Amino acid sequence: MTFTAIIHKEEDIYVSECFEVGTVSQGYTIEEAVDNLKEATELYLEEDPLNAPTVSPLITTF
């Protein structure tokens, strides 16, 4: 599966969110934040595979 990571900076850390699953993580670099989000998402889906998303959200700008 492919998921979307939304990343924003809060003070000295990057916060990453996966809207398809609802997982959130953080890291001191963008790469670390994405790696941590990937791990959190994998662990979440191992525990509750029935909540795996079936559709992708619509993301737009304004």
Steps between C-alpha positions, in 0.01 A plus 500: 500500500604857443412769753530878514720675758418858593794663677525829688761650729432577865789682667796258466316186382309388192155351554374250241141384457340230291141608437401172336568305820504769768851437628735778612871505579793739520874535446783752502533474119241452227645158421484394866141623529395301191688187614336522843159552339554196278586288803201631700266432208634147446459420872149643502392295200655183648283546809182602317510395132124545467549878522721506191374773269326407177492847340743790488404841637476801275778750568490848349641846556326832540 
